[in-house]
Amino acid sequence: MSLAPGRSLPALLADAIEQVTDAHRDTCDVTNRLSPSAAVAILRLSDGLVEYLVLGDAYVVLDRADGPPLVVSDPREVVISRSYEPALKTATAGSDEYNKILSDLRSNRNHPGGFWVAKDDPRAAQEAVTGNCPASGLTPAGAALLSNGASGIVDRFGLTDWPGVMAVLASSGPDEILRRVRQAEAQYAVAADDATIAHCTGFGQAPRAGRMRAGGVIAGAAEGGR
């Protein structure tokens, strides 16, 4: 991102999807419905603007000084997956029945009316949720990028809200968010989910010589397509 500041985030993500797919094309069945995919969240500081991109079930949270945090998400995968959850919970993981349900769910990936993820089709990047806001409008807490496992502190377990998340990040850092998520998973006996957080700060500071522009990228594995 720092080497191509003039290129859009969807264009850069499309290049990344194509490169990763090409690297595996000769050894993997990359077009198979059950082949891996990922959710992606990107943040870039460029010329006083904070640009963001979300593809799949990840989050970008911008802590604004003049109002509540701006929470950016792509709900399409979550909405579609909900209808498959009861059948997946009753089927035995790894069984023919389970794999059939999972295949049906994943048939919704990367086509109109379904949901979009980083897989083998670079065109999916153009379906990402994107936008920008002035960097000067952010608080010192800055911004956060979260995989769906980490966002569970709000949208799954209801342990806090998004202002609370940004307050915890500012005071204690990502480790405290992840500790609370793992504690809730253990309490409710649910499988631990991929949990990744990138906390980005310093957007209002003048860039120093040799300092990369503030920003971050996370890619969360979509295990089981859920």
PyMOL commands that place a pseudoatom at each C-alpha (Angstrom):
pseudoatom trace, name=CA, resn=MET, resi=1, chain=A, elem=C, hetatm=0, pos=[0.000, 0.000, 0.000]
pseudoatom trace, name=CA, resn=SER, resi=2, chain=A, elem=C, hetatm=0, pos=[2.801, 2.421, 0.856]
pseudoatom trace, name=CA, resn=LEU, resi=3, chain=A, elem=C, hetatm=0, pos=[4.564, 1.733, -2.463]
pseudoatom trace, name=CA, resn=ALA, resi=4, chain=A, elem=C, hetatm=0, pos=[1.448, 2.437, -4.540]
pseudoatom trace, name=CA, resn=PRO, resi=5, chain=A, elem=C, hetatm=0, pos=[-0.357, 5.329, -2.808]
pseudoatom trace, name=CA, resn=GLY, resi=6, chain=A, elem=C, hetatm=0, pos=[-2.142, 6.318, -6.019]
pseudoatom trace, name=CA, resn=ARG, resi=7, chain=A, elem=C, hetatm=0, pos=[-3.852, 2.947, -6.495]
pseudoatom trace, name=CA, resn=SER, resi=8, chain=A, elem=C, hetatm=0, pos=[-7.211, 2.207, -4.914]
pseudoatom trace, name=CA, resn=LEU, resi=9, chain=A, elem=C, hetatm=0, pos=[-7.555, -0.341, -2.123]
pseudoatom trace, name=CA, resn=PRO, resi=10, chain=A, elem=C, hetatm=0, pos=[-9.833, -2.616, -4.233]
pseudoatom trace, name=CA, resn=ALA, resi=11, chain=A, elem=C, hetatm=0, pos=[-7.230, -2.620, -7.019]
pseudoatom trace, name=CA, resn=LEU, resi=12, chain=A, elem=C, hetatm=0, pos=[-4.458, -3.564, -4.589]
pseudoatom trace, name=CA, resn=LEU, resi=13, chain=A, elem=C, hetatm=0, pos=[-6.598, -6.303, -3.032]
pseudoatom trace, name=CA, resn=ALA, resi=14, chain=A, elem=C, hetatm=0, pos=[-7.435, -7.679, -6.480]
pseudoatom trace, name=CA, resn=ASP, resi=15, chain=A, elem=C, hetatm=0, pos=[-3.714, -7.931, -7.231]
pseudoatom trace, name=CA, resn=ALA, resi=16, chain=A, elem=C, hetatm=0, pos=[-3.120, -9.731, -3.937]
pseudoatom trace, name=CA, resn=ILE, resi=17, chain=A, elem=C, hetatm=0, pos=[-5.916, -12.252, -4.594]
pseudoatom trace, name=CA, resn=GLU, resi=18, chain=A, elem=C, hetatm=0, pos=[-4.553, -12.941, -8.068]
pseudoatom trace, name=CA, resn=GLN, resi=19, chain=A, elem=C, hetatm=0, pos=[-0.982, -13.402, -6.842]
pseudoatom trace, name=CA, resn=VAL, resi=20, chain=A, elem=C, hetatm=0, pos=[-1.947, -15.776, -4.020]
pseudoatom trace, name=CA, resn=THR, resi=21, chain=A, elem=C, hetatm=0, pos=[-4.225, -17.780, -6.329]
pseudoatom trace, name=CA, resn=ASP, resi=22, chain=A, elem=C, hetatm=0, pos=[-1.542, -18.077, -9.019]
pseudoatom trace, name=CA, resn=ALA, resi=23, chain=A, elem=C, hetatm=0, pos=[0.970, -19.275, -6.416]
pseudoatom trace, name=CA, resn=HIS, resi=24, chain=A, elem=C, hetatm=0, pos=[-1.327, -22.228, -5.573]
pseudoatom trace, name=CA, resn=ARG, resi=25, chain=A, elem=C, hetatm=0, pos=[-2.973, -22.910, -8.910]
pseudoatom trace, name=CA, resn=ASP, resi=26, chain=A, elem=C, hetatm=0, pos=[-0.622, -25.769, -9.873]
pseudoatom trace, name=CA, resn=THR, resi=27, chain=A, elem=C, hetatm=0, pos=[-0.951, -27.651, -6.583]
pseudoatom trace, name=CA, resn=CYS, resi=28, chain=A, elem=C, hetatm=0, pos=[-4.465, -26.857, -5.323]
pseudoatom trace, name=CA, resn=ASP, resi=29, chain=A, elem=C, hetatm=0, pos=[-7.993, -26.993, -6.692]
pseudoatom trace, name=CA, resn=VAL, resi=30, chain=A, elem=C, hetatm=0, pos=[-8.470, -23.262, -6.148]
pseudoatom trace, name=CA, resn=THR, resi=31, chain=A, elem=C, hetatm=0, pos=[-11.939, -23.131, -7.747]
pseudoatom trace, name=CA, resn=ASN, resi=32, chain=A, elem=C, hetatm=0, pos=[-13.404, -25.893, -5.564]
pseudoatom trace, name=CA, resn=ARG, resi=33, chain=A, elem=C, hetatm=0, pos=[-16.298, -24.706, -3.376]
pseudoatom trace, name=CA, resn=LEU, resi=34, chain=A, elem=C, hetatm=0, pos=[-14.528, -26.036, -0.274]
pseudoatom trace, name=CA, resn=SER, resi=35, chain=A, elem=C, hetatm=0, pos=[-11.166, -24.404, -1.031]
pseudoatom trace, name=CA, resn=PRO, resi=36, chain=A, elem=C, hetatm=0, pos=[-10.017, -21.738, 1.465]
pseudoatom trace, name=CA, resn=SER, resi=37, chain=A, elem=C, hetatm=0, pos=[-11.154, -18.138, 1.462]
pseudoatom trace, name=CA, resn=ALA, resi=38, chain=A, elem=C, hetatm=0, pos=[-10.604, -15.158, 3.746]
pseudoatom trace, name=CA, resn=ALA, resi=39, chain=A, elem=C, hetatm=0, pos=[-12.221, -12.003, 5.039]
pseudoatom trace, name=CA, resn=VAL, resi=40, chain=A, elem=C, hetatm=0, pos=[-10.104, -8.859, 4.677]
pseudoatom trace, name=CA, resn=ALA, resi=41, chain=A, elem=C, hetatm=0, pos=[-9.989, -5.477, 6.412]
pseudoatom trace, name=CA, resn=ILE, resi=42, chain=A, elem=C, hetatm=0, pos=[-7.643, -2.731, 5.207]
pseudoatom trace, name=CA, resn=LEU, resi=43, chain=A, elem=C, hetatm=0, pos=[-6.843, 0.755, 6.491]
pseudoatom trace, name=CA, resn=ARG, resi=44, chain=A, elem=C, hetatm=0, pos=[-4.544, 3.318, 4.841]
pseudoatom trace, name=CA, resn=LEU, resi=45, chain=A, elem=C, hetatm=0, pos=[-3.560, 6.886, 5.729]
pseudoatom trace, name=CA, resn=SER, resi=46, chain=A, elem=C, hetatm=0, pos=[-2.977, 8.952, 2.598]
pseudoatom trace, name=CA, resn=ASP, resi=47, chain=A, elem=C, hetatm=0, pos=[-2.826, 12.743, 2.222]
pseudoatom trace, name=CA, resn=GLY, resi=48, chain=A, elem=C, hetatm=0, pos=[-4.833, 13.410, 5.368]
pseudoatom trace, name=CA, resn=LEU, resi=49, chain=A, elem=C, hetatm=0, pos=[-7.528, 10.845, 4.606]
pseudoatom trace, name=CA, resn=VAL, resi=50, chain=A, elem=C, hetatm=0, pos=[-8.070, 7.493, 6.277]
pseudoatom trace, name=CA, resn=GLU, resi=51, chain=A, elem=C, hetatm=0, pos=[-9.189, 5.024, 3.594]
pseudoatom trace, name=CA, resn=TYR, resi=52, chain=A, elem=C, hetatm=0, pos=[-10.821, 1.736, 4.560]
pseudoatom trace, name=CA, resn=LEU, resi=53, chain=A, elem=C, hetatm=0, pos=[-11.941, -1.497, 2.916]
pseudoatom trace, name=CA, resn=VAL, resi=54, chain=A, elem=C, hetatm=0, pos=[-13.878, -4.475, 4.294]
pseudoatom trace, name=CA, resn=LEU, resi=55, chain=A, elem=C, hetatm=0, pos=[-14.541, -7.710, 2.389]
pseudoatom trace, name=CA, resn=GLY, resi=56, chain=A, elem=C, hetatm=0, pos=[-16.307, -10.537, 4.216]
pseudoatom trace, name=CA, resn=ASP, resi=57, chain=A, elem=C, hetatm=0, pos=[-17.058, -10.790, 7.930]
pseudoatom trace, name=CA, resn=ALA, resi=58, chain=A, elem=C, hetatm=0, pos=[-14.400, -8.425, 9.285]
pseudoatom trace, name=CA, resn=TYR, resi=59, chain=A, elem=C, hetatm=0, pos=[-14.691, -4.958, 10.841]
pseudoatom trace, name=CA, resn=VAL, resi=60, chain=A, elem=C, hetatm=0, pos=[-13.043, -1.543, 10.656]
pseudoatom trace, name=CA, resn=VAL, resi=61, chain=A, elem=C, hetatm=0, pos=[-13.837, 0.779, 13.577]
pseudoatom trace, name=CA, resn=LEU, resi=62, chain=A, elem=C, hetatm=0, pos=[-12.894, 4.474, 13.394]
pseudoatom trace, name=CA, resn=ASP, resi=63, chain=A, elem=C, hetatm=0, pos=[-13.019, 6.369, 16.704]
pseudoatom trace, name=CA, resn=ARG, resi=64, chain=A, elem=C, hetatm=0, pos=[-14.383, 9.792, 15.712]
pseudoatom trace, name=CA, resn=ALA, resi=65, chain=A, elem=C, hetatm=0, pos=[-13.950, 12.876, 17.863]
pseudoatom trace, name=CA, resn=ASP, resi=66, chain=A, elem=C, hetatm=0, pos=[-17.336, 14.379, 16.965]
pseudoatom trace, name=CA, resn=GLY, resi=67, chain=A, elem=C, hetatm=0, pos=[-19.554, 11.351, 17.478]
pseudoatom trace, name=CA, resn=PRO, resi=68, chain=A, elem=C, hetatm=0, pos=[-19.748, 7.611, 18.087]
pseudoatom trace, name=CA, resn=PRO, resi=69, chain=A, elem=C, hetatm=0, pos=[-17.283, 5.307, 16.342]
pseudoatom trace, name=CA, resn=LEU, resi=70, chain=A, elem=C, hetatm=0, pos=[-17.856, 4.650, 12.655]
pseudoatom trace, name=CA, resn=VAL, resi=71, chain=A, elem=C, hetatm=0, pos=[-18.267, 0.872, 12.394]
pseudoatom trace, name=CA, resn=VAL, resi=72, chain=A, elem=C, hetatm=0, pos=[-17.715, -0.534, 8.910]
pseudoatom trace, name=CA, resn=SER, resi=73, chain=A, elem=C, hetatm=0, pos=[-18.750, -4.117, 8.171]
pseudoatom trace, name=CA, resn=ASP, resi=74, chain=A, elem=C, hetatm=0, pos=[-19.936, -6.320, 5.324]
pseudoatom trace, name=CA, resn=PRO, resi=75, chain=A, elem=C, hetatm=0, pos=[-22.989, -8.205, 6.653]
pseudoatom trace, name=CA, resn=ARG, resi=76, chain=A, elem=C, hetatm=0, pos=[-23.776, -10.279, 3.557]
pseudoatom trace, name=CA, resn=GLU, resi=77, chain=A, elem=C, hetatm=0, pos=[-21.937, -13.441, 4.634]
pseudoatom trace, name=CA, resn=VAL, resi=78, chain=A, elem=C, hetatm=0, pos=[-23.383, -13.323, 8.150]
pseudoatom trace, name=CA, resn=VAL, resi=79, chain=A, elem=C, hetatm=0, pos=[-26.948, -12.878, 6.857]
pseudoatom trace, name=CA, resn=ILE, resi=80, chain=A, elem=C, hetatm=0, pos=[-26.695, -15.806, 4.443]
pseudoatom trace, name=CA, resn=SER, resi=81, chain=A, elem=C, hetatm=0, pos=[-24.815, -18.086, 6.863]
pseudoatom trace, name=CA, resn=ARG, resi=82, chain=A, elem=C, hetatm=0, pos=[-27.508, -17.797, 9.526]
pseudoatom trace, name=CA, resn=SER, resi=83, chain=A, elem=C, hetatm=0, pos=[-29.945, -19.885, 7.514]
pseudoatom trace, name=CA, resn=TYR, resi=84, chain=A, elem=C, hetatm=0, pos=[-27.414, -22.752, 7.377]
pseudoatom trace, name=CA, resn=GLU, resi=85, chain=A, elem=C, hetatm=0, pos=[-26.356, -22.704, 11.031]
pseudoatom trace, name=CA, resn=PRO, resi=86, chain=A, elem=C, hetatm=0, pos=[-29.098, -25.017, 12.435]
pseudoatom trace, name=CA, resn=ALA, resi=87, chain=A, elem=C, hetatm=0, pos=[-28.308, -27.760, 9.904]
pseudoatom trace, name=CA, resn=LEU, resi=88, chain=A, elem=C, hetatm=0, pos=[-24.550, -27.442, 10.413]
pseudoatom trace, name=CA, resn=LYS, resi=89, chain=A, elem=C, hetatm=0, pos=[-24.935, -27.700, 14.194]
pseudoatom trace, name=CA, resn=THR, resi=90, chain=A, elem=C, hetatm=0, pos=[-26.909, -30.954, 13.971]
pseudoatom trace, name=CA, resn=ALA, resi=91, chain=A, elem=C, hetatm=0, pos=[-24.641, -32.588, 11.343]
pseudoatom trace, name=CA, resn=THR, resi=92, chain=A, elem=C, hetatm=0, pos=[-21.432, -34.361, 12.329]
pseudoatom trace, name=CA, resn=ALA, resi=93, chain=A, elem=C, hetatm=0, pos=[-18.388, -32.317, 11.345]
pseudoatom trace, name=CA, resn=GLY, resi=94, chain=A, elem=C, hetatm=0, pos=[-16.566, -33.954, 8.440]
pseudoatom trace, name=CA, resn=SER, resi=95, chain=A, elem=C, hetatm=0, pos=[-19.481, -36.212, 7.479]
pseudoatom trace, name=CA, resn=ASP, resi=96, chain=A, elem=C, hetatm=0, pos=[-20.912, -36.356, 3.965]
pseudoatom trace, name=CA, resn=GLU, resi=97, chain=A, elem=C, hetatm=0, pos=[-24.011, -34.543, 5.184]
pseudoatom trace, name=CA, resn=TYR, resi=98, chain=A, elem=C, hetatm=0, pos=[-21.945, -31.793, 6.822]
pseudoatom trace, name=CA, resn=ASN, resi=99, chain=A, elem=C, hetatm=0, pos=[-19.792, -31.313, 3.726]
pseudoatom trace, name=CA, resn=LYS, resi=100, chain=A, elem=C, hetatm=0, pos=[-22.883, -31.141, 1.508]
pseudoatom trace, name=CA, resn=ILE, resi=101, chain=A, elem=C, hetatm=0, pos=[-24.421, -28.395, 3.664]
pseudoatom trace, name=CA, resn=LEU, resi=102, chain=A, elem=C, hetatm=0, pos=[-21.099, -26.574, 3.738]
pseudoatom trace, name=CA, resn=SER, resi=103, chain=A, elem=C, hetatm=0, pos=[-20.795, -26.861, -0.031]
pseudoatom trace, name=CA, resn=ASP, resi=104, chain=A, elem=C, hetatm=0, pos=[-24.286, -25.442, -0.464]
pseudoatom trace, name=CA, resn=LEU, resi=105, chain=A, elem=C, hetatm=0, pos=[-23.373, -22.516, 1.802]
pseudoatom trace, name=CA, resn=ARG, resi=106, chain=A, elem=C, hetatm=0, pos=[-20.177, -21.831, -0.070]
pseudoatom trace, name=CA, resn=SER, resi=107, chain=A, elem=C, hetatm=0, pos=[-21.992, -21.893, -3.398]
pseudoatom trace, name=CA, resn=ASN, resi=108, chain=A, elem=C, hetatm=0, pos=[-23.166, -18.416, -2.366]
pseudoatom trace, name=CA, resn=ARG, resi=109, chain=A, elem=C, hetatm=0, pos=[-19.616, -17.071, -2.435]
pseudoatom trace, name=CA, resn=ASN, resi=110, chain=A, elem=C, hetatm=0, pos=[-18.550, -14.499, -5.000]
pseudoatom trace, name=CA, resn=HIS, resi=111, chain=A, elem=C, hetatm=0, pos=[-21.625, -14.103, -7.143]
pseudoatom trace, name=CA, resn=PRO, resi=112, chain=A, elem=C, hetatm=0, pos=[-24.490, -11.568, -7.234]
pseudoatom trace, name=CA, resn=GLY, resi=113, chain=A, elem=C, hetatm=0, pos=[-27.065, -12.187, -4.519]
pseudoatom trace, name=CA, resn=GLY, resi=114, chain=A, elem=C, hetatm=0, pos=[-24.509, -14.018, -2.384]
pseudoatom trace, name=CA, resn=PHE, resi=115, chain=A, elem=C, hetatm=0, pos=[-21.531, -12.781, -0.402]
pseudoatom trace, name=CA, resn=TRP, resi=116, chain=A, elem=C, hetatm=0, pos=[-17.999, -11.813, -1.397]
pseudoatom trace, name=CA, resn=VAL, resi=117, chain=A, elem=C, hetatm=0, pos=[-14.676, -12.996, 0.038]
pseudoatom trace, name=CA, resn=ALA, resi=118, chain=A, elem=C, hetatm=0, pos=[-11.014, -13.176, -0.954]
pseudoatom trace, name=CA, resn=LYS, resi=119, chain=A, elem=C, hetatm=0, pos=[-10.725, -16.495, -2.760]
pseudoatom trace, name=CA, resn=ASP, resi=120, chain=A, elem=C, hetatm=0, pos=[-9.707, -17.211, -6.380]
pseudoatom trace, name=CA, resn=ASP, resi=121, chain=A, elem=C, hetatm=0, pos=[-11.558, -14.399, -8.192]
pseudoatom trace, name=CA, resn=PRO, resi=122, chain=A, elem=C, hetatm=0, pos=[-9.862, -10.961, -8.108]
pseudoatom trace, name=CA, resn=ARG, resi=123, chain=A, elem=C, hetatm=0, pos=[-13.135, -9.344, -9.196]
pseudoatom trace, name=CA, resn=ALA, resi=124, chain=A, elem=C, hetatm=0, pos=[-14.491, -9.932, -5.684]
pseudoatom trace, name=CA, resn=ALA, resi=125, chain=A, elem=C, hetatm=0, pos=[-12.360, -7.007, -4.500]
pseudoatom trace, name=CA, resn=GLN, resi=126, chain=A, elem=C, hetatm=0, pos=[-14.610, -4.616, -6.404]
pseudoatom trace, name=CA, resn=GLU, resi=127, chain=A, elem=C, hetatm=0, pos=[-17.537, -5.731, -4.203]
pseudoatom trace, name=CA, resn=ALA, resi=128, chain=A, elem=C, hetatm=0, pos=[-15.799, -4.648, -0.984]
pseudoatom trace, name=CA, resn=VAL, resi=129, chain=A, elem=C, hetatm=0, pos=[-17.249, -1.977, 1.304]
pseudoatom trace, name=CA, resn=THR, resi=130, chain=A, elem=C, hetatm=0, pos=[-15.010, 1.098, 0.996]
pseudoatom trace, name=CA, resn=GLY, resi=131, chain=A, elem=C, hetatm=0, pos=[-14.867, 4.720, 2.082]
pseudoatom trace, name=CA, resn=ASN, resi=132, chain=A, elem=C, hetatm=0, pos=[-12.746, 7.363, 3.770]
pseudoatom trace, name=CA, resn=CYS, resi=133, chain=A, elem=C, hetatm=0, pos=[-12.792, 10.034, 6.448]
pseudoatom trace, name=CA, resn=PRO, resi=134, chain=A, elem=C, hetatm=0, pos=[-10.466, 12.885, 7.486]
pseudoatom trace, name=CA, resn=ALA, resi=135, chain=A, elem=C, hetatm=0, pos=[-7.632, 11.700, 9.719]
pseudoatom trace, name=CA, resn=SER, resi=136, chain=A, elem=C, hetatm=0, pos=[-7.964, 14.892, 11.725]
pseudoatom trace, name=CA, resn=GLY, resi=137, chain=A, elem=C, hetatm=0, pos=[-11.421, 13.790, 12.850]
pseudoatom trace, name=CA, resn=LEU, resi=138, chain=A, elem=C, hetatm=0, pos=[-10.159, 10.732, 14.757]
pseudoatom trace, name=CA, resn=THR, resi=139, chain=A, elem=C, hetatm=0, pos=[-9.443, 10.585, 18.491]
pseudoatom trace, name=CA, resn=PRO, resi=140, chain=A, elem=C, hetatm=0, pos=[-6.058, 9.455, 19.860]
pseudoatom trace, name=CA, resn=ALA, resi=141, chain=A, elem=C, hetatm=0, pos=[-7.580, 5.954, 20.112]
pseudoatom trace, name=CA, resn=GLY, resi=142, chain=A, elem=C, hetatm=0, pos=[-7.425, 5.929, 16.314]
pseudoatom trace, name=CA, resn=ALA, resi=143, chain=A, elem=C, hetatm=0, pos=[-8.897, 2.920, 14.562]
pseudoatom trace, name=CA, resn=ALA, resi=144, chain=A, elem=C, hetatm=0, pos=[-9.122, -0.840, 14.848]
pseudoatom trace, name=CA, resn=LEU, resi=145, chain=A, elem=C, hetatm=0, pos=[-9.384, -3.725, 12.400]
pseudoatom trace, name=CA, resn=LEU, resi=146, chain=A, elem=C, hetatm=0, pos=[-10.947, -6.911, 13.744]
pseudoatom trace, name=CA, resn=SER, resi=147, chain=A, elem=C, hetatm=0, pos=[-11.620, -10.393, 12.456]
pseudoatom trace, name=CA, resn=ASN, resi=148, chain=A, elem=C, hetatm=0, pos=[-15.039, -11.860, 13.236]
pseudoatom trace, name=CA, resn=GLY, resi=149, chain=A, elem=C, hetatm=0, pos=[-13.624, -13.819, 16.154]
pseudoatom trace, name=CA, resn=ALA, resi=150, chain=A, elem=C, hetatm=0, pos=[-12.418, -10.648, 17.849]
pseudoatom trace, name=CA, resn=SER, resi=151, chain=A, elem=C, hetatm=0, pos=[-15.605, -8.714, 17.049]
pseudoatom trace, name=CA, resn=GLY, resi=152, chain=A, elem=C, hetatm=0, pos=[-17.497, -11.348, 19.042]
pseudoatom trace, name=CA, resn=ILE, resi=153, chain=A, elem=C, hetatm=0, pos=[-16.927, -9.245, 22.145]
pseudoatom trace, name=CA, resn=VAL, resi=154, chain=A, elem=C, hetatm=0, pos=[-19.700, -7.021, 20.746]
pseudoatom trace, name=CA, resn=ASP, resi=155, chain=A, elem=C, hetatm=0, pos=[-21.783, -8.890, 18.183]
pseudoatom trace, name=CA, resn=ARG, resi=156, chain=A, elem=C, hetatm=0, pos=[-21.720, -12.396, 19.666]
pseudoatom trace, name=CA, resn=PHE, resi=157, chain=A, elem=C, hetatm=0, pos=[-21.286, -12.130, 23.428]
pseudoatom trace, name=CA, resn=GLY, resi=158, chain=A, elem=C, hetatm=0, pos=[-22.463, -8.546, 24.010]
pseudoatom trace, name=CA, resn=LEU, resi=159, chain=A, elem=C, hetatm=0, pos=[-19.754, -7.869, 26.600]
pseudoatom trace, name=CA, resn=THR, resi=160, chain=A, elem=C, hetatm=0, pos=[-19.404, -4.236, 25.551]
pseudoatom trace, name=CA, resn=ASP, resi=161, chain=A, elem=C, hetatm=0, pos=[-20.228, -1.855, 22.708]
pseudoatom trace, name=CA, resn=TRP, resi=162, chain=A, elem=C, hetatm=0, pos=[-17.946, -0.311, 20.084]
pseudoatom trace, name=CA, resn=PRO, resi=163, chain=A, elem=C, hetatm=0, pos=[-17.115, 2.813, 22.154]
pseudoatom trace, name=CA, resn=GLY, resi=164, chain=A, elem=C, hetatm=0, pos=[-16.187, 0.371, 24.923]
pseudoatom trace, name=CA, resn=VAL, resi=165, chain=A, elem=C, hetatm=0, pos=[-13.930, -1.582, 22.570]
pseudoatom trace, name=CA, resn=MET, resi=166, chain=A, elem=C, hetatm=0, pos=[-12.048, 1.561, 21.568]
pseudoatom trace, name=CA, resn=ALA, resi=167, chain=A, elem=C, hetatm=0, pos=[-11.725, 2.602, 25.232]
pseudoatom trace, name=CA, resn=VAL, resi=168, chain=A, elem=C, hetatm=0, pos=[-10.251, -0.796, 26.161]
pseudoatom trace, name=CA, resn=LEU, resi=169, chain=A, elem=C, hetatm=0, pos=[-7.844, -0.666, 23.220]
pseudoatom trace, name=CA, resn=ALA, resi=170, chain=A, elem=C, hetatm=0, pos=[-6.685, 2.793, 24.279]
pseudoatom trace, name=CA, resn=SER, resi=171, chain=A, elem=C, hetatm=0, pos=[-6.154, 1.778, 27.915]
pseudoatom trace, name=CA, resn=SER, resi=172, chain=A, elem=C, hetatm=0, pos=[-5.098, -1.879, 27.745]
pseudoatom trace, name=CA, resn=GLY, resi=173, chain=A, elem=C, hetatm=0, pos=[-4.476, -2.826, 24.122]
pseudoatom trace, name=CA, resn=PRO, resi=174, chain=A, elem=C, hetatm=0, pos=[-5.705, -5.752, 22.002]
pseudoatom trace, name=CA, resn=ASP, resi=175, chain=A, elem=C, hetatm=0, pos=[-4.626, -8.424, 24.494]
pseudoatom trace, name=CA, resn=GLU, resi=176, chain=A, elem=C, hetatm=0, pos=[-7.400, -7.423, 26.877]
pseudoatom trace, name=CA, resn=ILE, resi=177, chain=A, elem=C, hetatm=0, pos=[-10.055, -7.676, 24.156]
pseudoatom trace, name=CA, resn=LEU, resi=178, chain=A, elem=C, hetatm=0, pos=[-8.825, -11.128, 23.190]
pseudoatom trace, name=CA, resn=ARG, resi=179, chain=A, elem=C, hetatm=0, pos=[-8.685, -12.230, 26.840]
pseudoatom trace, name=CA, resn=ARG, resi=180, chain=A, elem=C, hetatm=0, pos=[-12.342, -11.321, 27.320]
pseudoatom trace, name=CA, resn=VAL, resi=181, chain=A, elem=C, hetatm=0, pos=[-13.358, -13.084, 24.090]
pseudoatom trace, name=CA, resn=ARG, resi=182, chain=A, elem=C, hetatm=0, pos=[-11.543, -16.294, 25.065]
pseudoatom trace, name=CA, resn=GLN, resi=183, chain=A, elem=C, hetatm=0, pos=[-13.086, -16.140, 28.528]
pseudoatom trace, name=CA, resn=ALA, resi=184, chain=A, elem=C, hetatm=0, pos=[-16.582, -15.853, 27.029]
pseudoatom trace, name=CA, resn=GLU, resi=185, chain=A, elem=C, hetatm=0, pos=[-15.922, -18.716, 24.609]
pseudoatom trace, name=CA, resn=ALA, resi=186, chain=A, elem=C, hetatm=0, pos=[-14.886, -20.920, 27.535]
pseudoatom trace, name=CA, resn=GLN, resi=187, chain=A, elem=C, hetatm=0, pos=[-17.878, -19.827, 29.624]
pseudoatom trace, name=CA, resn=TYR, resi=188, chain=A, elem=C, hetatm=0, pos=[-20.387, -20.688, 26.885]
pseudoatom trace, name=CA, resn=ALA, resi=189, chain=A, elem=C, hetatm=0, pos=[-18.475, -23.780, 25.688]
pseudoatom trace, name=CA, resn=VAL, resi=190, chain=A, elem=C, hetatm=0, pos=[-18.126, -22.590, 22.117]
pseudoatom trace, name=CA, resn=ALA, resi=191, chain=A, elem=C, hetatm=0, pos=[-15.142, -23.337, 19.892]
pseudoatom trace, name=CA, resn=ALA, resi=192, chain=A, elem=C, hetatm=0, pos=[-12.433, -20.673, 19.891]
pseudoatom trace, name=CA, resn=ASP, resi=193, chain=A, elem=C, hetatm=0, pos=[-12.645, -18.632, 16.704]
pseudoatom trace, name=CA, resn=ASP, resi=194, chain=A, elem=C, hetatm=0, pos=[-9.878, -16.883, 14.778]
pseudoatom trace, name=CA, resn=ALA, resi=195, chain=A, elem=C, hetatm=0, pos=[-9.382, -13.598, 16.665]
pseudoatom trace, name=CA, resn=THR, resi=196, chain=A, elem=C, hetatm=0, pos=[-7.121, -10.907, 15.230]
pseudoatom trace, name=CA, resn=ILE, resi=197, chain=A, elem=C, hetatm=0, pos=[-6.930, -7.185, 16.021]
pseudoatom trace, name=CA, resn=ALA, resi=198, chain=A, elem=C, hetatm=0, pos=[-4.811, -4.430, 14.489]
pseudoatom trace, name=CA, resn=HIS, resi=199, chain=A, elem=C, hetatm=0, pos=[-4.948, -1.224, 16.555]
pseudoatom trace, name=CA, resn=CYS, resi=200, chain=A, elem=C, hetatm=0, pos=[-3.793, 1.783, 14.531]
pseudoatom trace, name=CA, resn=THR, resi=201, chain=A, elem=C, hetatm=0, pos=[-2.973, 5.118, 16.195]
pseudoatom trace, name=CA, resn=GLY, resi=202, chain=A, elem=C, hetatm=0, pos=[-1.038, 8.307, 15.489]
pseudoatom trace, name=CA, resn=PHE, resi=203, chain=A, elem=C, hetatm=0, pos=[-3.106, 9.493, 12.539]
pseudoatom trace, name=CA, resn=GLY, resi=204, chain=A, elem=C, hetatm=0, pos=[-2.896, 13.124, 13.617]
pseudoatom trace, name=CA, resn=GLN, resi=205, chain=A, elem=C, hetatm=0, pos=[0.894, 13.117, 13.965]
pseudoatom trace, name=CA, resn=ALA, resi=206, chain=A, elem=C, hetatm=0, pos=[3.205, 14.601, 11.361]
pseudoatom trace, name=CA, resn=PRO, resi=207, chain=A, elem=C, hetatm=0, pos=[5.088, 11.850, 9.487]
pseudoatom trace, name=CA, resn=ARG, resi=208, chain=A, elem=C, hetatm=0, pos=[8.753, 11.442, 10.415]
pseudoatom trace, name=CA, resn=ALA, resi=209, chain=A, elem=C, hetatm=0, pos=[11.494, 10.695, 7.914]
pseudoatom trace, name=CA, resn=GLY, resi=210, chain=A, elem=C, hetatm=0, pos=[11.550, 6.998, 7.113]
pseudoatom trace, name=CA, resn=ARG, resi=211, chain=A, elem=C, hetatm=0, pos=[8.216, 6.365, 8.812]
pseudoatom trace, name=CA, resn=MET, resi=212, chain=A, elem=C, hetatm=0, pos=[5.696, 4.286, 6.899]
pseudoatom trace, name=CA, resn=ARG, resi=213, chain=A, elem=C, hetatm=0, pos=[2.267, 5.768, 6.590]
pseudoatom trace, name=CA, resn=ALA, resi=214, chain=A, elem=C, hetatm=0, pos=[-0.048, 4.580, 9.319]
pseudoatom trace, name=CA, resn=GLY, resi=215, chain=A, elem=C, hetatm=0, pos=[-2.350, 1.746, 8.398]
pseudoatom trace, name=CA, resn=GLY, resi=216, chain=A, elem=C, hetatm=0, pos=[-2.979, -1.940, 8.669]
pseudoatom trace, name=CA, resn=VAL, resi=217, chain=A, elem=C, hetatm=0, pos=[-4.300, -5.080, 7.026]
pseudoatom trace, name=CA, resn=ILE, resi=218, chain=A, elem=C, hetatm=0, pos=[-5.860, -8.183, 8.492]
pseudoatom trace, name=CA, resn=ALA, resi=219, chain=A, elem=C, hetatm=0, pos=[-7.043, -11.294, 6.712]
pseudoatom trace, name=CA, resn=GLY, resi=220, chain=A, elem=C, hetatm=0, pos=[-9.127, -13.695, 8.764]
pseudoatom trace, name=CA, resn=ALA, resi=221, chain=A, elem=C, hetatm=0, pos=[-9.494, -17.291, 7.619]
pseudoatom trace, name=CA, resn=ALA, resi=222, chain=A, elem=C, hetatm=0, pos=[-13.082, -18.278, 6.816]
pseudoatom trace, name=CA, resn=GLU, resi=223, chain=A, elem=C, hetatm=0, pos=[-12.865, -21.765, 8.279]
pseudoatom trace, name=CA, resn=GLY, resi=224, chain=A, elem=C, hetatm=0, pos=[-15.956, -23.780, 7.443]
pseudoatom trace, name=CA, resn=GLY, resi=225, chain=A, elem=C, hetatm=0, pos=[-17.350, -20.815, 5.554]
pseudoatom trace, name=CA, resn=ARG, resi=226, chain=A, elem=C, hetatm=0, pos=[-19.000, -19.559, 8.743]
for i in range(1, 226): cmd.bond("trace and resi %d" % i, "trace and resi %d" % (i + 1))
show_as sticks, trace
zoom trace
